[in-house]
Amino acid sequence: MSVNLSLRALLRDSALASTDAKILMAYILEKHYQLPRSALLSRDELELNDIALEDWKKLESKRLQGEPIAYLIGKRGFHNIELYVAPGVLIPRPETELLVEIGLREIMHLNTPASILDLGTGSGAIALAIASDAPQAIVTATDQSIEALEIAKTNAKQLKIADRVQFFQGSWYAALETGASFDVILSNPPYIASQDSHLNQGDLRFEPLSALTDHGTGLSCLESIISGAQQHLKPNGLIAVEHGFDQSEAVASLMKLADLRDIQTHLDLGGHYRVASGRK
């Protein structure tokens, strides 16, 4: 007796959450059959061939063990772009789009082509979203991880904006040429405290630890970025950093210590203070 392995049956019988199962199956259809996501409905009687079925079972099993969807399918949507992601970089989060929006708003208010710095770029999410939306901006991105920079450069090429972003390897401002200064500095640094239980939960278990925590209180990277801002901001330049949901006051204090003015806190979609900004 042949077993019916139609899309409908596979999705119905999967132990995965329905949304996860559909995302993974859509990926299988695109990869093995060059079919769009809509085929999940229009072709739901389709039976997977042996290779596609084996691929599906492998992905299903990895997801059931908790591996992030973005790593399994190798991509993640962010702002108005799609990014290639792999285990060497943090998976871009919707909260971080707030930094992009703050950067784009600042660019709109400047009459000259704005110079933007993205510190600790990872997959390139912030830098590339800005370069994509603001072609006139001069964008620089840094990261300590060579692996992350390779992924970011791949994304720049895939988005056909490689000529609009300069990448430098090194720790925060140390990656830059001497005397480099910018209209806007943006960063989503590691800000989870090393003892935080979230590091052992969900997707975070699979993401690079160095991109999540400073192995201390969660504030040391933010402190380095904020204290170095004066030297690398143009007059009236803006710095905006993402931080943990309970770090808003501490980050605003660091900005005051660094003699920044016009310090503001910004809410994310979940209603948490997620970004702090200040001016030189």
C-alpha positions as CSV (number, residue, x, y, z in Angstrom):
1,M,0.0,0.0,0.0
2,S,1.5,3.4,-1.0
3,V,1.5,6.1,1.6
4,N,0.1,9.4,0.6
5,L,2.8,11.9,1.0
6,S,1.0,14.9,-0.5
7,L,1.8,18.4,0.8
8,R,-1.6,18.5,2.5
9,A,-0.9,15.2,4.4
10,L,2.7,16.1,5.4
11,L,1.6,19.5,6.8
12,R,-1.4,18.0,8.5
13,D,0.7,15.3,10.2
14,S,3.6,17.4,11.1
15,A,4.4,18.0,14.8
16,L,5.5,21.5,14.0
17,A,3.5,24.6,14.6
18,S,1.5,25.3,11.5
19,T,3.3,28.6,10.6
20,D,6.7,26.9,10.9
21,A,5.7,23.9,8.8
22,K,4.3,26.2,6.0
23,I,7.5,28.3,5.9
24,L,9.7,25.2,5.7
25,M,7.5,23.5,3.1
26,A,7.4,26.7,1.0
27,Y,11.2,26.7,1.1
28,I,11.2,23.0,-0.1
29,L,8.8,23.8,-3.0
30,E,11.0,26.8,-4.1
31,K,14.3,24.8,-3.7
32,H,13.2,21.5,-5.4
33,Y,10.4,22.6,-7.7
34,Q,10.8,26.3,-8.3
35,L,7.2,26.8,-7.1
36,P,5.9,29.9,-5.2
37,R,4.5,29.8,-1.7
38,S,1.0,29.9,-3.2
39,A,1.5,26.3,-4.3
40,L,1.0,25.2,-0.7
41,L,-2.7,25.7,-1.5
42,S,-3.0,25.5,-5.3
43,R,-0.9,22.3,-5.5
44,D,-1.6,20.7,-2.1
45,E,-2.0,17.3,-3.7
46,L,1.6,17.3,-4.9
47,E,3.6,14.4,-3.6
48,L,7.2,15.2,-2.8
49,N,9.9,13.1,-4.6
50,D,12.4,11.2,-2.4
51,I,15.1,13.9,-2.3
52,A,12.6,16.6,-1.4
53,L,10.9,14.4,1.2
54,E,14.2,13.6,2.8
55,D,15.1,17.3,2.9
56,W,11.7,18.1,4.5
57,K,12.1,15.4,7.2
58,K,15.6,16.8,8.0
59,L,14.4,20.4,8.3
60,E,11.3,19.3,10.3
61,S,13.5,17.4,12.7
62,K,16.0,20.2,13.2
63,R,13.2,22.7,13.8
64,L,11.6,20.3,16.4
65,Q,15.0,20.4,18.2
66,G,14.7,24.2,18.3
67,E,17.0,25.4,15.4
68,P,15.9,28.8,14.2
69,I,13.8,28.9,11.0
70,A,16.1,31.7,9.6
71,Y,19.2,29.4,9.8
72,L,17.3,26.5,8.3
73,I,16.1,28.4,5.2
74,G,19.1,30.7,5.2
75,K,17.2,34.0,5.0
76,R,15.3,36.5,7.0
77,G,13.2,39.5,6.0
78,F,14.2,42.8,7.6
79,H,12.8,46.3,7.0
80,N,12.4,46.4,3.1
81,I,15.1,43.8,2.3
82,E,15.7,40.1,2.5
83,L,19.0,39.0,4.1
84,Y,21.0,35.8,3.9
85,V,21.7,34.6,7.4
86,A,23.8,31.7,8.8
87,P,24.8,30.6,12.3
88,G,27.8,33.0,12.3
89,V,25.5,36.0,12.7
90,L,22.6,37.2,14.9
91,I,19.2,36.8,13.3
92,P,17.8,40.3,12.5
93,R,14.8,41.2,14.8
94,P,11.8,43.4,14.1
95,E,12.8,45.6,17.1
96,T,16.0,46.6,15.3
97,E,14.1,48.1,12.5
98,L,13.5,51.0,15.0
99,L,17.2,51.9,14.6
100,V,16.8,51.9,10.8
101,E,13.8,54.2,11.0
102,I,15.6,56.6,13.4
103,G,18.6,56.7,10.9
104,L,16.4,57.3,7.9
105,R,14.5,60.1,9.6
106,E,17.8,61.8,10.4
107,I,19.0,61.4,6.8
108,M,15.8,63.1,5.6
109,H,16.5,66.2,7.8
110,L,20.1,66.6,6.5
111,N,20.6,68.6,3.3
112,T,23.9,67.1,2.4
113,P,24.5,63.3,1.7
114,A,24.6,61.8,5.2
115,S,27.5,59.7,6.5
116,I,26.2,56.7,8.5
117,L,28.1,54.3,10.7
118,D,26.8,50.9,11.7
119,L,28.9,49.4,14.5
120,G,28.8,45.6,14.8
121,T,26.9,45.1,11.6
122,G,26.5,41.3,11.8
123,S,24.5,40.2,8.7
124,G,24.6,43.9,7.5
125,A,20.9,44.4,8.4
126,I,21.0,48.0,9.6
127,A,23.6,49.3,7.1
128,L,22.1,47.6,4.1
129,A,18.5,48.6,5.0
130,I,19.6,52.2,5.1
131,A,21.7,52.0,1.9
132,S,18.8,50.4,0.2
133,D,16.3,53.1,1.3
134,A,18.6,56.1,1.1
135,P,20.8,55.6,-2.0
136,Q,22.5,59.0,-1.4
137,A,23.8,58.1,2.1
138,I,27.4,57.2,2.6
139,V,27.3,54.0,4.7
140,T,30.2,52.4,6.7
141,A,29.8,49.1,8.6
142,T,32.2,47.4,11.0
143,D,32.4,44.1,12.8
144,Q,35.0,42.2,14.8
145,S,33.9,38.9,13.2
146,I,35.5,38.1,9.8
147,E,32.7,35.5,9.3
148,A,30.0,38.1,9.9
149,L,31.6,40.5,7.5
150,E,31.7,37.9,4.8
151,I,27.9,37.3,5.3
152,A,27.3,41.1,5.2
153,K,29.3,41.5,2.0
154,T,27.4,38.6,0.4
155,N,24.1,40.4,1.3
156,A,25.4,43.7,-0.1
157,K,26.2,41.9,-3.4
158,Q,22.8,40.1,-3.5
159,L,21.0,43.4,-2.9
160,K,23.2,45.0,-5.6
161,I,24.3,47.8,-3.3
162,A,27.9,46.6,-2.6
163,D,29.3,49.8,-4.1
164,R,27.3,51.9,-1.5
165,V,28.6,50.3,1.7
166,Q,32.2,50.2,3.1
167,F,33.0,47.3,5.4
168,F,35.9,47.4,8.0
169,Q,37.0,44.6,10.4
170,G,37.8,45.4,14.0
171,S,36.4,46.2,17.4
172,W,33.9,49.1,17.4
173,Y,35.7,52.4,16.5
174,A,39.1,50.7,16.3
175,A,38.0,49.4,12.9
176,L,37.8,52.9,11.5
177,E,40.4,55.1,9.8
178,T,41.9,57.8,12.1
179,G,39.7,60.9,12.3
180,A,36.6,59.3,10.6
181,S,33.5,61.1,11.7
182,F,29.8,60.6,10.9
183,D,26.4,62.3,10.9
184,V,24.7,59.3,12.4
185,I,26.1,56.3,14.4
186,L,23.8,53.3,14.9
187,S,24.5,50.1,16.8
188,N,22.8,47.0,18.1
189,P,25.6,45.6,20.3
190,P,25.6,42.5,22.6
191,Y,23.5,43.7,25.6
192,I,22.2,40.6,27.3
193,A,23.8,40.0,30.8
194,S,25.9,36.7,30.9
195,Q,23.6,35.3,33.7
196,D,20.4,36.0,31.8
197,S,18.2,32.8,31.5
198,H,17.0,33.9,28.0
199,L,20.4,32.8,26.6
200,N,19.4,29.2,27.2
201,Q,16.0,29.5,25.6
202,G,14.5,29.5,22.0
203,D,16.5,30.7,19.1
204,L,19.2,32.3,21.3
205,R,20.6,28.9,22.1
206,F,21.8,28.6,18.4
207,E,23.0,32.2,17.8
208,P,26.6,33.3,18.3
209,L,27.1,34.0,22.0
210,S,29.5,36.9,21.3
211,A,26.7,38.7,19.4
212,L,24.3,38.4,22.3
213,T,26.2,39.0,25.5
214,D,29.3,41.0,26.6
215,H,29.9,38.1,29.1
216,G,29.3,40.6,31.9
217,T,26.5,42.9,33.0
218,G,25.3,43.6,29.4
219,L,26.4,47.3,29.5
220,S,30.1,47.2,28.6
221,C,29.7,47.2,24.8
222,L,27.1,50.0,25.1
223,E,29.5,51.9,27.3
224,S,32.4,51.6,24.8
225,I,30.2,52.7,21.9
226,I,28.6,55.7,23.8
227,S,31.9,56.9,25.3
228,G,33.6,56.9,21.9
229,A,30.8,58.7,20.1
230,Q,32.0,62.3,20.8
231,Q,35.2,61.6,18.8
232,H,33.4,60.1,15.8
233,L,30.3,62.3,15.5
234,K,30.1,65.5,13.5
235,P,28.8,68.5,15.3
236,N,25.1,67.9,16.1
237,G,25.5,64.3,15.0
238,L,23.2,61.6,16.3
239,I,24.0,58.3,18.0
240,A,21.2,55.7,18.5
241,V,21.8,52.3,20.2
242,E,19.6,49.4,20.8
243,H,19.5,48.0,24.4
244,G,17.7,45.5,26.7
245,F,14.1,46.2,27.8
246,D,15.2,47.1,31.3
247,Q,18.4,49.0,30.4
248,S,16.9,52.3,29.3
249,E,17.8,54.4,32.4
250,A,21.3,53.0,32.5
251,V,21.9,53.7,28.9
252,A,20.5,57.3,29.2
253,S,22.9,57.8,32.1
254,L,25.9,56.6,30.0
255,M,24.9,59.2,27.4
256,K,24.8,62.0,30.0
257,L,28.2,60.9,31.2
258,A,29.5,61.1,27.7
259,D,28.2,64.7,27.5
260,L,25.6,64.0,24.8
261,R,22.6,66.2,24.7
262,D,18.9,65.9,23.5
263,I,18.9,62.3,25.0
264,Q,15.7,60.5,24.0
265,T,14.3,57.0,24.6
266,H,12.3,55.2,21.9
267,L,9.6,52.5,22.3
268,D,9.6,49.3,20.2
269,L,6.4,47.7,18.8
270,G,6.1,45.6,22.0
271,G,5.9,48.8,24.1
272,H,9.4,48.4,25.6
273,Y,12.0,51.2,25.7
274,R,14.4,49.6,23.2
275,V,16.6,52.4,21.7
276,A,18.3,55.5,23.3
277,S,19.6,58.4,21.2
278,G,21.6,61.5,21.9
279,R,23.5,64.3,20.0
280,K,26.9,65.7,20.1
